[in-house]
Amino acid sequence: MVVDANLLESSSTTSTISPTATRHPDLWFRDGNIVLATHTLLFRVHKSILSMHSSVFRDMFELAGIESCVVGDGGEKDAMGRTTEHEMHDGVPLVSLPSDEGVDVEELLLAVYDRFFYNVDSKDDQPLDTILALLRLSTKYDFDGIRKEVISHIAQYYPTHLDNFEAIDGDDEYLFRRRRRDVHLPLLRAAVASGVDELFPSLYYACAAQHTLAQILDAFSSSSTNDPALRRLLEGREQLSKAIHIVMGIYVEASEHCLLAHKSDDPSLSLAGVFVANAFATHNLRAISGRMLEMDWDLGDRVCDACLEGVMQRVDGERRKVWEEVPVFFGLQRWDVVRNTLECDNSVTVGEHVRRSSRKPEIEQIHEGEGKGLTITTSGLNWTSTFWTYLRMQRSTRTTFLATLSTDAKTGDQRWTR
């Protein structure tokens, strides 16, 4: 991997530590061999662990010559005995991260070192700030395993099917320790910055459906009016509004047909036109669901009991058609493409993890059974270290390990059985 020049500018090995920076109480390891410095916090951690999880840190260490540096009486020297210019702190090389907040780096490192810190299965109990920090920094520094976990976590709360989305999208629901509606816009900004917004048409929809134009513009106040994400959101919001108008037009047409046919039999039926106009003033598909229209007595009075169920079913059918077009409204790939991408991105195989973490892959064959076992055939590669890499990379999905390792007498294959 080639490290982006802008990234190298934001991560320097020749910067002075801020006088206000303090050692992190938990992420300062005596056996650590690299110090990461932000304006507020210092972290003494391990190059090998960072390199295993992050291709950017691995390449950064190599390009800066840190990987081969030794410290002796004459100062820091490289493997050829030449004096280097790397700043030292507490006897080890220092890497400054001037553009990153200390608390954000703290949460990224805790996700690496503490398997209980970030758990995808912890429902919505993770703070929003943690989710945003992990998404931004895992993308910036290519902590690929963490990045995929965060994307998978977000996808749980922004599903691609309308019924699933509306089942968890109530006005009084909480997500990431905030009211759900207060999460949408900051999460979209982070998704855009991390280049994963195209995986979440439902997040664009949530922003458009539940926020006013003023709220959207305030959220993007630091952006140019030509910001592609802002334009995408506003244009999609307009398309969504037009589609909802069409659905409501179908409702008005069907209800007027009922009025003309049955008003003489049911004097309680009324046009109630002003309330129909109010129903058009929404970008939220939930507001025009059949049951929501039925519960609104003003709109319900437009349809007799005999016609009500048929009209509601027709409205719901049209509403679902609109949902299928939501990705298109926002200039994104259709739902089936999004679903396939999410499934592929978050179904990382053992082989992919081992290939990514091994400098010289010597693995001939890897088989993982569906919850039954793991077989790794190797050539000159220590099986235990390979398996440890696998466990490290899969830490969030397996919290208890009860296993038996056996070797096939004929083939020499080693199998771990859960």
C-alpha positions in Angstrom: 0.0 0.0 0.0 1.2 3.5 -0.8 0.7 6.0 2.0 -1.1 9.2 0.9 1.1 12.3 1.1 -1.6 14.2 2.9 -1.8 11.5 5.6 2.0 11.6 6.1 1.7 15.4 6.6 -0.8 14.8 9.4 1.4 12.1 11.0 4.9 13.4 11.7 7.9 11.7 13.3 9.7 15.0 13.9 7.1 17.0 15.9 7.5 18.4 19.4 5.1 17.2 22.1 2.5 19.7 23.3 3.3 20.8 26.9 -0.4 20.0 27.7 -0.2 16.4 26.6 -0.3 13.8 29.3 0.3 10.1 29.4 -2.8 8.0 29.0 -3.4 6.0 32.2 -4.2 2.7 30.5 -2.6 3.0 27.1 1.0 3.6 28.3 2.7 0.2 28.2 6.2 -0.1 29.7 7.2 -2.6 27.0 5.7 -0.4 24.2 8.1 0.7 21.5 6.4 3.6 19.9 4.8 6.7 21.3 1.8 8.3 19.5 1.3 11.9 20.5 -1.8 14.1 20.1 -2.2 17.6 21.5 -3.8 16.3 24.7 -2.8 12.6 25.2 0.3 10.4 24.7 0.1 6.7 24.1 3.0 4.2 24.4 2.0 1.2 22.4 3.4 -1.5 20.1 4.5 -1.1 16.5 3.8 -4.8 15.8 0.2 -4.6 17.0 -0.5 -1.3 15.1 1.2 -2.8 12.0 -0.9 -6.0 12.2 -4.2 -4.0 12.3 -3.3 -1.0 10.1 -1.6 -1.0 6.8 -1.1 2.7 7.1 0.9 2.5 10.3 2.8 -0.4 9.0 3.8 1.5 5.9 4.4 4.7 7.9 6.9 2.9 10.1 8.7 1.4 7.2 8.9 4.6 5.1 10.1 6.6 8.1 12.7 4.0 8.9 11.3 3.4 12.4 11.0 -0.3 11.8 14.8 -0.8 11.7 15.9 1.8 14.3 17.9 0.8 17.4 18.6 3.0 20.4 22.1 3.0 22.0 24.5 5.2 23.8 25.1 7.3 20.7 21.5 8.1 20.2 19.1 6.6 17.7 20.7 4.9 14.7 19.3 2.9 11.8 20.5 -0.7 10.9 23.5 0.8 8.9 24.7 2.8 11.9 23.6 6.2 10.6 22.1 8.7 13.0 18.4 9.3 12.3 16.3 12.4 12.9 13.4 10.7 14.6 12.2 12.5 17.8 12.4 10.3 20.8 10.3 10.2 23.9 10.9 8.0 27.0 13.5 6.2 25.0 11.4 5.2 22.0 10.5 6.8 18.7 7.6 9.3 18.7 5.0 9.8 16.0 2.9 12.9 16.2 -0.8 12.9 15.2 -1.5 16.7 15.2 -4.8 16.5 13.2 -6.4 13.8 15.5 -8.1 14.5 18.7 -6.7 12.6 21.7 -10.0 11.2 22.8 -10.6 9.8 19.2 -7.2 8.1 19.1 -7.8 6.8 22.6 -11.0 5.1 21.4 -9.3 3.6 18.4 -6.5 2.1 20.4 -9.0 0.8 23.0 -10.9 -1.0 20.3 -7.6 -2.6 19.3 -6.3 -3.5 22.7 -9.5 -4.2 24.7 -11.9 -6.6 23.1 -14.7 -5.6 25.6 -14.4 -1.9 24.7 -16.2 -2.0 21.4 -18.8 -4.7 20.8 -20.9 -4.8 17.7 -23.5 -6.9 19.6 -23.9 -4.3 22.3 -27.2 -3.0 20.8 -27.2 0.8 20.8 -25.3 1.3 24.0 -22.1 2.6 22.3 -21.9 6.4 22.5 -22.3 8.2 19.2 -18.9 9.9 19.6 -17.3 6.5 19.8 -18.9 5.3 16.6 -17.9 8.5 14.8 -14.3 8.4 16.0 -13.9 4.7 15.1 -15.4 5.2 11.7 -13.2 8.2 10.9 -9.9 6.9 12.2 -10.3 3.3 11.1 -10.8 4.7 7.6 -8.0 7.2 7.8 -5.4 4.7 9.1 -6.9 1.6 7.4 -7.8 -0.4 10.5 -9.8 -2.6 8.2 -11.2 -5.0 10.7 -12.5 -2.3 13.0 -13.9 -0.3 10.0 -15.9 -3.3 8.8 -17.2 -3.9 12.3 -18.4 -0.3 12.6 -20.0 -0.4 9.2 -21.8 -3.6 10.1 -22.9 -2.0 13.4 -24.4 1.0 11.7 -26.1 -1.1 9.1 -28.0 -2.9 11.9 -29.8 0.4 12.6 -30.2 1.6 9.0 -31.7 -1.5 7.3 -32.5 -1.7 3.6 -36.0 -3.0 4.0 -38.9 -0.6 4.7 -40.6 -2.8 7.4 -37.3 -3.3 9.2 -36.5 0.4 9.1 -39.8 1.6 10.4 -39.8 -1.1 13.1 -36.8 0.7 14.8 -37.3 4.3 13.6 -39.8 5.6 16.2 -39.7 9.2 17.3 -39.0 8.2 20.9 -36.3 5.6 20.1 -32.8 6.1 21.3 -29.6 5.2 19.3 -26.0 5.4 20.5 -27.2 7.1 23.7 -29.1 9.9 21.9 -32.5 10.4 20.5 -32.4 8.5 17.2 -33.3 11.6 15.1 -30.4 13.5 16.6 -28.0 10.8 15.3 -28.8 10.9 11.6 -27.0 14.1 10.4 -23.7 13.7 12.4 -23.6 10.1 11.3 -24.1 11.0 7.7 -21.3 13.6 7.9 -18.9 11.0 9.3 -20.1 8.4 6.7 -19.4 10.9 3.9 -16.0 11.8 5.3 -15.1 8.1 5.5 -16.4 7.3 2.0 -19.1 4.8 3.1 -22.2 7.0 2.7 -23.2 5.1 -0.5 -23.7 2.0 1.7 -26.5 3.8 3.6 -29.4 5.1 1.4 -31.6 4.7 4.5 -29.4 7.2 6.3 -29.8 9.7 3.6 -33.6 9.0 3.7 -33.7 9.4 7.5 -31.9 12.8 7.2 -34.3 14.0 4.5 -37.5 12.6 6.2 -36.9 13.7 9.7 -35.1 17.0 9.4 -36.1 20.4 8.2 -34.2 22.2 5.4 -32.8 24.6 8.1 -31.5 21.7 10.2 -29.8 20.1 7.2 -28.1 23.4 6.2 -27.0 24.0 9.8 -25.4 20.5 9.9 -23.5 21.2 6.7 -22.7 24.8 7.7 -18.9 24.2 7.5 -19.3 22.9 3.9 -19.4 24.6 0.6 -22.8 25.0 -1.1 -21.3 22.8 -3.8 -20.6 20.0 -1.3 -21.6 16.8 -3.2 -23.1 15.2 -0.2 -25.2 18.2 0.6 -26.4 18.5 -3.0 -27.2 14.7 -3.0 -29.2 15.1 0.2 -31.1 18.1 -0.9 -31.8 16.7 -4.4 -32.9 13.4 -3.0 -35.2 15.2 -0.5 -36.9 17.0 -3.3 -37.4 13.7 -5.3 -38.7 12.1 -2.1 -41.2 14.9 -1.7 -42.5 14.6 -5.2 -42.9 10.8 -4.8 -44.9 11.3 -1.6 -47.1 13.8 -3.4 -47.9 11.2 -6.0 -48.8 8.6 -3.4 -51.1 11.1 -1.6 -52.6 12.0 -5.0 -53.5 8.3 -5.4 -55.1 8.4 -1.9 -57.1 11.5 -2.8 -58.2 9.9 -6.1 -59.3 6.7 -4.3 -61.0 8.5 -1.5 -62.9 10.9 -3.8 -64.1 7.8 -5.8 -65.5 6.5 -2.5 -67.1 9.8 -1.7 -68.8 10.1 -5.0 -70.0 6.5 -4.8 -71.0 6.2 -1.1 -71.7 9.7 0.3 -75.4 9.3 0.0 -75.2 6.1 2.1 -72.8 7.6 4.7 -73.4 11.3 5.5 -70.3 11.4 7.8 -68.0 11.3 4.8 -66.3 14.6 4.1 -63.7 16.1 1.7 -61.8 17.7 4.6 -59.5 19.2 1.9 -57.4 21.4 4.3 -56.3 18.3 6.2 -55.4 16.5 3.0 -53.2 19.4 2.1 -51.4 19.1 5.5 -50.8 15.4 4.8 -48.8 16.5 1.7 -46.4 18.5 3.8 -44.1 15.6 4.7 -41.0 13.8 3.5 -41.6 10.8 5.8 -43.1 7.6 4.4 -44.3 6.5 7.8 -46.6 9.5 7.9 -48.5 8.3 4.8 -48.7 4.6 5.8 -52.2 3.1 5.5 -52.6 2.8 9.3 -51.4 6.3 10.0 -53.9 7.7 7.5 -56.6 5.5 9.1 -55.8 6.8 12.6 -56.1 10.4 11.4 -59.8 10.9 11.8 -59.9 13.8 9.4 -58.4 11.7 6.6 -60.3 8.6 7.7 -63.6 10.4 7.2 -62.9 10.5 3.5 -63.3 6.8 3.1 -66.2 4.6 4.1 -65.6 1.4 6.1 -66.3 -0.8 3.1 -63.5 0.9 1.0 -61.1 1.6 3.8 -59.0 -1.6 3.7 -58.6 -1.6 0.0 -57.6 2.1 -0.1 -55.1 1.5 2.7 -53.5 -1.5 0.9 -53.2 0.5 -2.3 -51.5 3.4 -0.4 -49.1 1.0 1.3 -48.3 -0.7 -2.0 -47.4 2.7 -3.5 -45.4 3.6 -0.5 -43.3 0.5 -0.8 -42.6 1.4 -4.5 -41.3 4.7 -3.3 -39.0 3.0 -0.8 -37.5 0.9 -3.6 -36.6 4.1 -5.4 -35.0 5.8 -2.4 -31.4 5.0 -3.4 -32.1 6.3 -6.9 -33.5 9.6 -5.4 -30.1 10.2 -3.7 -28.0 9.1 -6.7 -26.9 5.8 -5.1 -26.9 2.2 -6.2 -30.2 0.2 -5.9 -31.0 -1.7 -2.7 -29.9 -5.1 -4.1 -26.5 -3.8 -4.9 -26.2 -2.1 -1.5 -27.3 -5.4 0.2 -24.7 -7.4 -1.7 -22.0 -5.0 -1.0 -22.7 -4.9 2.7 -22.8 -8.7 2.8 -19.5 -9.1 1.0 -17.8 -6.3 2.9 -18.7 -7.8 6.3 -18.2 -11.5 5.5 -14.5 -11.5 5.9 -13.0 -15.0 5.5 -10.2 -16.5 7.6 -8.1 -16.6 4.5 -8.5 -12.9 3.9 -7.4 -12.0 7.4 -4.4 -14.2 7.3 -3.3 -13.0 3.8 -3.7 -9.4 5.0 -1.6 -9.9 8.1 1.1 -12.1 6.8 4.1 -10.5 4.9 4.9 -13.7 3.1 1.8 -15.8 2.8 2.7 -19.5 2.9 -0.8 -20.8 3.3 -1.8 -23.4 0.8 -5.4 -23.9 1.7 -7.9 -22.7 4.3 -11.3 -24.1 5.0 -13.8 -22.8 7.5 -16.8 -24.9 8.2 -20.2 -23.3 8.9 -19.8 -23.2 12.7 -18.2 -26.6 12.8 -14.5 -26.3 12.4 -11.4 -24.7 10.9 -8.8 -26.4 8.8 -5.6 -24.7 7.8 -3.0 -26.4 5.6 0.3 -24.7 5.7 3.8 -24.9 4.2 6.5 -23.7 6.6 4.2 -21.5 8.6 3.6 -21.8 12.3 0.0 -22.9 12.7 -0.3 -21.4 16.2 0.7 -17.9 15.1 -1.7 -18.1 12.1 -4.5 -19.2 14.4 -3.7 -16.4 16.9 -3.9 -13.9 14.1 -7.3 -15.3 13.2 -8.5 -15.0 16.8 -7.2 -11.4 17.1 -9.0 -10.3 13.9 -12.2 -12.1 14.9 -12.2 -10.9 18.4 -15.6 -9.1 18.3 -17.6 -12.1 17.0 -16.2 -14.8 19.3 -16.0 -14.0 23.0 -15.6 -17.6 24.3 -13.2 -20.1 22.8 -13.6 -23.8 23.7 -11.6 -25.7 21.1 -9.7 -28.9 20.4 -6.7 -29.0 18.1 -6.1 -32.3 16.3 -3.8 -33.4 13.5 -4.8 -35.8 10.7 -2.3 -38.6 10.7 -2.5 -39.1 7.0 -2.7 -35.6 5.6 -1.1 -33.6 8.4 -3.9 -31.1 8.3 -4.6 -29.5 11.7 -8.2 -28.9 12.7 -9.6 -26.7 15.4 -13.0 -27.9 16.5 -15.3 -25.6 18.3 
